[in-house]
Amino acid sequence: MEKTITLAHYYTTPEVQALADKVGDSLELSLFAKNSDADRIVFAGVRFMAETAKIINPNAEVILPDAGSTCSLVEQTNILELDRWVFAHQLMSDRPSVHVSYINSSAEHKAISDWIVTSANVEEIVTMLMKQGKRVLFSPDRNMGAYLAYQHPEWFEDNPHPTFGQPFKYWSAVCEVHDKFKTEELDIEWTKWTDGRKWLIAHPESPLPVLKRADMVGSTSKMLRWIQAFEGSVGTIYVATEEGLLFNMKQLRPDLDIRQAPIYTGCQCNSCPFMKLNDVQKVLMAKSGVGTKIDYLSTELMDKARVPIERMLNFKG
């Protein structure tokens, strides 16, 4: 009998998550699929996630419930321009260069990468490469790249040239959801009365001024662990990430006052429009085999994209 599993990202609605065999972040879901030996994988997320699942599970049928479920990090990255950018900086460098890409990228993007990283392991992997004397070209997330550079000023201490010799460079795309968070709106929120202290936790796709202000910066899984283990005094926890994750946080700790960070005065309503295209009806149709099938990736492309993914999976920090 054909085995079908349904995966849902944290940013989908509670109703869609209720239909899933597994809820998690993109890499966690793809690895779950790999270990399940499923014949059909319904991926309620965005296209790059379904592509990653297909790359890791090439023999499975992978279905995306809605064809429009894309990602701004993908849409803002022209692969030809990125390839030229990497090549140009490799030519300008006096040291070996490594192209490190965030997993929130297309299959074509992964195929021209040396390493794939997640928000949970990016700092560890990039630090390892820097210690090896490599020049790291990081794509596509500008905010994540800026935060890495801010955390590690020592990477630039021996910089021989203000542009060409920089040992760490990053691309210019952003997540349109996380990029909306602003310190000015946090300043306004911090003047309002709440019962106790205010905390801020943030995903590293958020702008650098927001990340500098945060009590904790981390991946979706790290934020969930932080909430679960929270032992602070009475207060309010503001979260700079997509609103869907707050549902999971409140399930873990219904006793806490957890609110999304504002994007403009009075608005705690920042959601990913692409994730929300995954509705219950489309997911149910995908479970029966109706939807966007990830069958357009060539074997050659998947083989190339799998190399940097497996390099990450085999990394022992």
GUVEX-38991 format. One record per residue (C-alpha): residue number from 1; residue in three letters; z, y, x. Coordinates in pm, 1 decimal, padded with zeros to 6 digits. Layout:
<node NUM ALA <Z Y X>>;
...
REM end
This chain:
<node 1 MET <00000.0 00000.0 00000.0>>;
<node 2 GLU <-00087.0 00348.9 00123.2>>;
<node 3 LYS <00215.6 00540.5 00249.0>>;
<node 4 THR <00231.0 00912.3 00168.4>>;
<node 5 ILE <00497.0 01150.3 00296.1>>;
<node 6 THR <00547.3 01511.9 00197.7>>;
<node 7 LEU <00671.9 01766.8 00448.3>>;
<node 8 ALA <00793.1 02117.2 00362.4>>;
<node 9 HIS <00871.5 02405.5 00593.4>>;
<node 10 TYR <01194.2 02602.4 00548.6>>;
<node 11 TYR <00991.4 02903.1 00431.8>>;
<node 12 THR <00855.3 02730.5 00121.1>>;
<node 13 THR <01028.9 02771.9 -00213.8>>;
<node 14 PRO <01330.9 02558.1 -00312.8>>;
<node 15 GLU <01115.4 02386.0 -00577.4>>;
<node 16 VAL <00862.8 02275.4 -00315.5>>;
<node 17 GLN <01138.1 02168.7 -00075.3>>;
<node 18 ALA <01278.5 01948.4 -00352.6>>;
<node 19 LEU <00950.7 01749.9 -00352.5>>;
<node 20 ALA <00961.2 01683.4 00021.3>>;
<node 21 ASP <01062.9 01375.6 00215.7>>;
<node 22 LYS <01157.4 01607.6 00501.2>>;
<node 23 VAL <01231.4 01980.8 00527.8>>;
<node 24 GLY <01229.8 02146.5 00868.2>>;
<node 25 ASP <01042.9 02361.7 01119.5>>;
<node 26 SER <00682.0 02289.2 01214.8>>;
<node 27 LEU <00737.0 02071.4 01522.7>>;
<node 28 GLU <01027.2 01883.4 01367.1>>;
<node 29 LEU <00808.5 01797.5 01068.2>>;
<node 30 SER <00515.6 01681.3 01282.0>>;
<node 31 LEU <00741.4 01454.1 01486.0>>;
<node 32 PHE <00893.0 01315.2 01165.9>>;
<node 33 ALA <00541.6 01233.9 01048.4>>;
<node 34 LYS <00457.2 01063.5 01377.4>>;
<node 35 ASN <00761.8 00839.6 01353.9>>;
<node 36 SER <00698.5 00753.7 00988.0>>;
<node 37 ASP <00360.6 00576.9 01034.7>>;
<node 38 ALA <00233.9 00751.4 00722.4>>;
<node 39 ASP <-00123.5 00702.7 00600.4>>;
<node 40 ARG <-00125.3 01041.7 00426.2>>;
<node 41 ILE <00073.4 01351.3 00524.2>>;
<node 42 VAL <00105.6 01635.4 00275.8>>;
<node 43 PHE <00209.5 01940.3 00477.2>>;
<node 44 ALA <00352.6 02220.3 00264.1>>;
<node 45 GLY <00337.5 02488.0 00530.0>>;
<node 46 VAL <00053.8 02679.6 00692.8>>;
<node 47 ARG <-00270.2 02559.3 00845.7>>;
<node 48 PHE <-00166.7 02552.9 01212.1>>;
<node 49 MET <00125.0 02326.9 01118.8>>;
<node 50 ALA <-00101.4 02081.5 00939.2>>;
<node 51 GLU <-00337.4 02090.7 01238.0>>;
<node 52 THR <-00049.3 02011.0 01473.7>>;
<node 53 ALA <00049.6 01719.7 01252.2>>;
<node 54 LYS <-00309.6 01589.4 01267.3>>;
<node 55 ILE <-00321.8 01627.5 01647.5>>;
<node 56 ILE <-00000.4 01429.0 01685.1>>;
<node 57 ASN <-00100.3 01181.6 01411.9>>;
<node 58 PRO <-00480.9 01149.9 01450.0>>;
<node 59 ASN <-00508.7 00835.1 01238.0>>;
<node 60 ALA <-00335.8 00983.3 00934.5>>;
<node 61 GLU <-00497.8 01181.4 00653.5>>;
<node 62 VAL <-00336.7 01527.4 00663.0>>;
<node 63 ILE <-00363.4 01749.9 00356.7>>;
<node 64 LEU <-00276.6 02118.6 00326.5>>;
<node 65 PRO <-00203.3 02206.1 -00038.9>>;
<node 66 ASP <-00371.8 02549.1 -00024.3>>;
<node 67 ALA <-00672.1 02638.2 00193.7>>;
<node 68 GLY <-00552.5 02998.4 00226.7>>;
<node 69 SER <-00224.6 02911.4 00397.2>>;
<node 70 THR <-00293.5 03076.2 00729.9>>;
<node 71 CYS <-00074.2 03279.1 00968.5>>;
<node 72 SER <-00102.9 03633.1 01104.0>>;
<node 73 LEU <-00045.2 03508.1 01459.4>>;
<node 74 VAL <-00359.7 03296.1 01419.0>>;
<node 75 GLU <-00563.2 03561.5 01236.2>>;
<node 76 GLN <-00483.1 03830.2 01494.9>>;
<node 77 THR <-00592.3 03611.1 01787.7>>;
<node 78 ASN <-00961.4 03590.9 01866.8>>;
<node 79 ILE <-00997.4 03276.7 02077.5>>;
<node 80 LEU <-01290.4 03409.5 02284.0>>;
<node 81 GLU <-01100.0 03728.6 02364.8>>;
<node 82 LEU <-00788.5 03529.1 02447.6>>;
<node 83 ASP <-00985.1 03300.1 02677.8>>;
<node 84 ARG <-01131.5 03603.2 02857.4>>;
<node 85 TRP <-00785.0 03759.2 02884.6>>;
<node 86 VAL <-00642.6 03444.3 03043.9>>;
<node 87 PHE <-00938.7 03408.2 03280.5>>;
<node 88 ALA <-00927.0 03774.0 03388.1>>;
<node 89 HIS <-00557.7 03760.1 03470.1>>;
<node 90 GLN <-00600.8 03433.4 03653.7>>;
<node 91 LEU <-00863.0 03601.9 03873.4>>;
<node 92 MET <-00634.4 03898.7 03939.6>>;
<node 93 SER <-00334.4 03689.8 04034.4>>;
<node 94 ASP <-00233.0 03597.4 04387.3>>;
<node 95 ARG <-00034.0 03301.6 04254.5>>;
<node 96 PRO <-00110.8 02998.7 04031.6>>;
<node 97 SER <-00131.3 03103.3 03667.1>>;
<node 98 VAL <-00016.5 02902.8 03366.3>>;
<node 99 HIS <-00112.9 02973.8 03005.2>>;
<node 100 VAL <00189.2 02907.9 02783.3>>;
<node 101 SER <00131.4 02921.2 02406.1>>;
<node 102 TYR <00371.9 02935.0 02117.5>>;
<node 103 ILE <00326.2 02643.9 01876.3>>;
<node 104 ASN <00241.1 02896.1 01602.6>>;
<node 105 SER <-00124.8 02889.4 01705.3>>;
<node 106 SER <-00450.1 02723.3 01603.1>>;
<node 107 ALA <-00581.8 02395.0 01738.9>>;
<node 108 GLU <-00847.3 02586.8 01935.3>>;
<node 109 HIS <-00573.1 02803.3 02085.1>>;
<node 110 LYS <-00369.2 02499.6 02188.4>>;
<node 111 ALA <-00678.0 02343.2 02346.6>>;
<node 112 ILE <-00705.4 02631.0 02600.3>>;
<node 113 SER <-00334.3 02621.0 02683.3>>;
<node 114 ASP <-00143.8 02453.8 02966.5>>;
<node 115 TRP <00188.3 02434.3 02781.9>>;
<node 116 ILE <00296.2 02457.9 02419.3>>;
<node 117 VAL <00645.0 02588.2 02344.4>>;
<node 118 THR <00864.4 02644.1 02040.0>>;
<node 119 SER <01110.5 02925.5 01978.2>>;
<node 120 ALA <01383.1 02676.7 02071.0>>;
<node 121 ASN <01252.2 02583.1 02417.5>>;
<node 122 VAL <01029.8 02875.0 02522.8>>;
<node 123 GLU <01287.9 03039.0 02748.8>>;
<node 124 GLU <01376.4 02715.0 02925.1>>;
<node 125 ILE <01014.6 02616.6 02990.4>>;
<node 126 VAL <00897.6 02962.7 03099.2>>;
<node 127 THR <01199.9 02999.5 03328.8>>;
<node 128 MET <01115.4 02665.8 03490.8>>;
<node 129 LEU <00757.1 02778.5 03552.1>>;
<node 130 MET <00867.6 03114.4 03691.7>>;
<node 131 LYS <01105.6 02942.0 03933.5>>;
<node 132 GLN <00809.2 02735.1 04053.5>>;
<node 133 GLY <00637.8 03059.6 04154.7>>;
<node 134 LYS <00384.0 03050.1 03871.4>>;
<node 135 ARG <00240.2 03348.3 03691.0>>;
<node 136 VAL <00292.7 03295.7 03318.2>>;
<node 137 LEU <00041.9 03421.6 03062.4>>;
<node 138 PHE <00217.0 03392.6 02725.7>>;
<node 139 SER <00046.6 03398.3 02385.9>>;
<node 140 PRO <00020.5 03478.5 02100.8>>;
<node 141 ASP <00352.0 03640.0 01995.2>>;
<node 142 ARG <00404.4 03988.8 02140.4>>;
<node 143 ASN <00761.9 04023.7 02016.4>>;
<node 144 MET <00870.7 03691.3 02161.2>>;
<node 145 GLY <00703.3 03781.0 02489.2>>;
<node 146 ALA <00872.8 04121.3 02499.3>>;
<node 147 TYR <01211.3 03959.8 02436.9>>;
<node 148 LEU <01158.9 03710.7 02720.4>>;
<node 149 ALA <01069.4 03996.6 02955.2>>;
<node 150 TYR <01375.6 04194.3 02840.0>>;
<node 151 GLN <01604.7 03896.8 02901.4>>;
<node 152 HIS <01470.6 03837.7 03251.1>>;
<node 153 PRO <01424.6 04161.7 03447.8>>;
<node 154 GLU <01458.3 03952.4 03764.7>>;
<node 155 TRP <01106.0 03821.0 03702.2>>;
<node 156 PHE <00971.4 04168.7 03785.1>>;
<node 157 GLU <01192.1 04268.9 04079.7>>;
<node 158 ASP <00935.1 04168.7 04343.3>>;
<node 159 ASN <00635.6 04290.1 04142.9>>;
<node 160 PRO <00371.8 04394.0 04403.3>>;
<node 161 HIS <00150.4 04579.3 04153.9>>;
<node 162 PRO <00235.0 04754.4 03825.0>>;
<node 163 THR <-00043.2 04573.2 03634.0>>;
<node 164 PHE <-00226.3 04299.1 03819.1>>;
<node 165 GLY <00071.5 04154.5 03999.6>>;
<node 166 GLN <00304.9 04120.7 03703.6>>;
<node 167 PRO <00434.2 03762.3 03705.2>>;
<node 168 PHE <00471.6 03754.7 03324.0>>;
<node 169 LYS <00217.6 03891.0 03076.0>>;
<node 170 TYR <00196.5 03845.0 02700.3>>;
<node 171 TRP <-00065.0 03868.8 02422.8>>;
<node 172 SER <-00052.3 04119.0 02137.4>>;
<node 173 ALA <-00035.4 03928.9 01805.3>>;
<node 174 VAL <00268.2 03942.1 01575.1>>;
<node 175 CYS <00410.4 03756.4 01277.8>>;
<node 176 GLU <00357.0 04004.2 00996.0>>;
<node 177 VAL <00681.3 03895.5 00828.3>>;
<node 178 HIS <00918.2 03926.5 01124.5>>;
<node 179 ASP <00748.4 04239.7 01257.7>>;
<node 180 LYS <00857.7 04434.2 00947.3>>;
<node 181 PHE <01227.4 04437.9 01038.3>>;
<node 182 LYS <01340.7 04778.9 01167.3>>;
<node 183 THR <01653.3 04909.6 01337.8>>;
<node 184 GLU <01631.2 05228.3 01127.3>>;
<node 185 GLU <01683.5 05023.4 00812.2>>;
<node 186 LEU <01965.6 04832.3 00977.6>>;
<node 187 ASP <02131.5 05166.9 01058.2>>;
<node 188 ILE <02121.4 05256.7 00689.5>>;
<node 189 GLU <02253.3 04915.6 00588.1>>;
<node 190 TRP <02538.0 04941.2 00838.3>>;
<node 191 THR <02663.0 05259.8 00670.3>>;
<node 192 LYS <02707.4 05077.5 00338.9>>;
<node 193 TRP <03037.1 04924.1 00237.8>>;
<node 194 THR <03083.3 04550.4 00268.4>>;
<node 195 ASP <03397.0 04339.7 00262.9>>;
<node 196 GLY <03461.0 04300.8 00635.4>>;
<node 197 ARG <03246.0 04307.0 00946.7>>;
<node 198 LYS <02867.1 04288.7 00957.6>>;
<node 199 TRP <02674.0 04040.0 01175.4>>;
<node 200 LEU <02302.7 04020.8 01253.6>>;
<node 201 ILE <02114.8 03708.1 01358.2>>;
<node 202 ALA <01741.0 03718.2 01424.7>>;
<node 203 HIS <01438.3 03505.3 01497.2>>;
<node 204 PRO <01266.8 03595.3 01830.4>>;
<node 205 GLU <00945.1 03686.1 01645.2>>;
<node 206 SER <01126.4 04005.0 01535.7>>;
<node 207 PRO <01068.9 04338.7 01717.1>>;
<node 208 LEU <01258.1 04392.1 02042.2>>;
<node 209 PRO <01484.0 04675.6 01913.3>>;
<node 210 VAL <01607.4 04441.2 01638.0>>;
<node 211 LEU <01660.3 04155.2 01885.5>>;
<node 212 LYS <01858.1 04381.7 02119.8>>;
<node 213 ARG <02093.5 04459.2 01833.7>>;
<node 214 ALA <02144.5 04100.2 01715.3>>;
<node 215 ASP <02465.1 03901.5 01759.6>>;
<node 216 MET <02249.6 03590.9 01802.9>>;
<node 217 VAL <01876.7 03537.4 01857.2>>;
<node 218 GLY <01735.6 03193.0 01797.7>>;
<node 219 SER <01495.3 02952.2 01632.4>>;
<node 220 THR <01525.9 02849.1 01268.0>>;
<node 221 SER <01725.9 02541.0 01368.7>>;
<node 222 LYS <01955.3 02742.7 01594.8>>;
<node 223 MET <02018.4 02995.7 01318.1>>;
<node 224 LEU <02106.3 02716.6 01076.7>>;
<node 225 ARG <02347.6 02565.9 01329.4>>;
<node 226 TRP <02503.9 02908.0 01386.3>>;
<node 227 ILE <02559.9 02952.9 01013.2>>;
<node 228 GLN <02700.2 02601.8 00973.6>>;
<node 229 ALA <02949.0 02653.8 01258.3>>;
<node 230 PHE <03041.2 03011.7 01164.1>>;
<node 231 GLU <03414.9 03070.9 01187.3>>;
<node 232 GLY <03427.4 03449.2 01180.6>>;
<node 233 SER <03640.9 03667.3 00960.5>>;
<node 234 VAL <03534.5 03784.0 00616.2>>;
<node 235 GLY <03213.2 03980.0 00635.2>>;
<node 236 THR <02837.7 03990.4 00574.3>>;
<node 237 ILE <02572.6 03811.9 00778.9>>;
<node 238 TYR <02228.2 03973.3 00786.0>>;
<node 239 VAL <01937.4 03748.2 00882.6>>;
<node 240 ALA <01610.5 03878.6 01029.2>>;
<node 241 THR <01372.5 03603.0 00930.1>>;
<node 242 GLU <01164.9 03485.9 00632.6>>;
<node 243 GLU <01363.6 03476.2 00309.2>>;
<node 244 GLY <01308.4 03103.2 00253.8>>;
<node 245 LEU <01551.7 03008.5 00529.6>>;
<node 246 LEU <01834.2 03186.6 00349.8>>;
<node 247 PHE <01816.6 02922.0 00075.9>>;
<node 248 ASN <01896.5 02653.0 00333.5>>;
<node 249 MET <02169.0 02867.4 00489.4>>;
<node 250 LYS <02339.6 02921.9 00155.9>>;
<node 251 GLN <02324.4 02550.1 00085.0>>;
<node 252 LEU <02505.6 02486.0 00412.3>>;
<node 253 ARG <02763.5 02760.9 00362.5>>;
<node 254 PRO <02790.3 02879.2 00002.0>>;
<node 255 ASP <03118.3 03048.1 00099.0>>;
<node 256 LEU <02946.5 03307.5 00319.3>>;
<node 257 ASP <02788.2 03640.9 00223.4>>;
<node 258 ILE <02439.3 03588.8 00371.4>>;
<node 259 ARG <02170.4 03851.8 00317.8>>;
<node 260 GLN <01821.4 03908.8 00449.6>>;
<node 261 ALA <01786.0 04204.8 00684.0>>;
<node 262 PRO <01610.9 04497.9 00511.3>>;
<node 263 ILE <01251.6 04602.1 00579.1>>;
<node 264 TYR <01282.3 04928.3 00388.1>>;
<node 265 THR <01573.2 05091.1 00211.9>>;
<node 266 GLY <01708.9 04869.8 -00060.8>>;
<node 267 CYS <01461.5 04586.4 00002.1>>;
<node 268 GLN <01584.2 04246.3 00111.8>>;
<node 269 CYS <01261.7 04081.1 00002.0>>;
<node 270 ASN <01058.8 03987.6 00308.4>>;
<node 271 SER <00861.7 03668.6 00252.1>>;
<node 272 CYS <00554.8 03499.4 00398.6>>;
<node 273 PRO <00270.2 03522.4 00144.8>>;
<node 274 PHE <00091.6 03228.6 00308.9>>;
<node 275 MET <00388.6 02992.5 00281.4>>;
<node 276 LYS <00434.8 03087.7 -00081.7>>;
<node 277 LEU <00081.4 02962.6 -00161.7>>;
<node 278 ASN <00236.2 02615.6 -00153.2>>;
<node 279 ASP <00344.9 02581.7 -00515.6>>;
<node 280 VAL <00465.7 02272.7 -00698.4>>;
<node 281 GLN <00134.7 02198.2 -00873.5>>;
<node 282 LYS <-00067.3 02216.8 -00548.4>>;
<node 283 VAL <00179.9 01997.4 -00363.7>>;
<node 284 LEU <00170.0 01736.8 -00642.1>>;
<node 285 MET <-00211.3 01742.4 -00633.1>>;
<node 286 ALA <-00206.8 01701.0 -00255.8>>;
<node 287 LYS <00018.1 01396.7 -00291.3>>;
<node 288 SER <-00263.2 01239.7 -00494.7>>;
<node 289 GLY <-00518.3 01329.0 -00226.7>>;
<node 290 VAL <-00648.8 01661.3 -00362.2>>;
<node 291 GLY <-00633.5 01957.5 -00126.2>>;
<node 292 THR <-00760.2 02085.0 00207.2>>;
<node 293 LYS <-00802.2 01789.3 00438.4>>;
<node 294 ILE <-00759.5 01851.5 00809.1>>;
<node 295 ASP <-01068.4 01648.0 00893.2>>;
<node 296 TYR <-01268.0 01916.5 01072.6>>;
<node 297 LEU <-01104.1 01888.6 01417.4>>;
<node 298 SER <-01320.8 01700.6 01664.5>>;
<node 299 THR <-01174.1 01419.6 01871.1>>;
<node 300 GLU <-01245.2 01618.3 02187.1>>;
<node 301 LEU <-01062.7 01925.3 02056.1>>;
<node 302 MET <-00761.3 01721.3 01944.2>>;
<node 303 ASP <-00744.5 01542.5 02277.8>>;
<node 304 LYS <-00741.8 01876.9 02462.3>>;
<node 305 ALA <-00482.3 02027.9 02228.9>>;
<node 306 ARG <-00259.7 01719.7 02253.1>>;
<node 307 VAL <-00218.4 01752.7 02630.9>>;
<node 308 PRO <-00003.5 02072.8 02630.5>>;
<node 309 ILE <00189.2 01951.0 02325.9>>;
<node 310 GLU <00278.9 01623.6 02497.3>>;
<node 311 ARG <00364.5 01814.3 02813.4>>;
<node 312 MET <00626.7 01999.8 02609.5>>;
<node 313 LEU <00749.3 01684.7 02435.2>>;
<node 314 ASN <00797.2 01513.4 02772.3>>;
<node 315 PHE <00980.1 01812.4 02920.0>>;
<node 316 LYS <01333.1 01732.0 03032.2>>;
<node 317 GLY <01530.2 02051.9 03056.7>>;
REM end
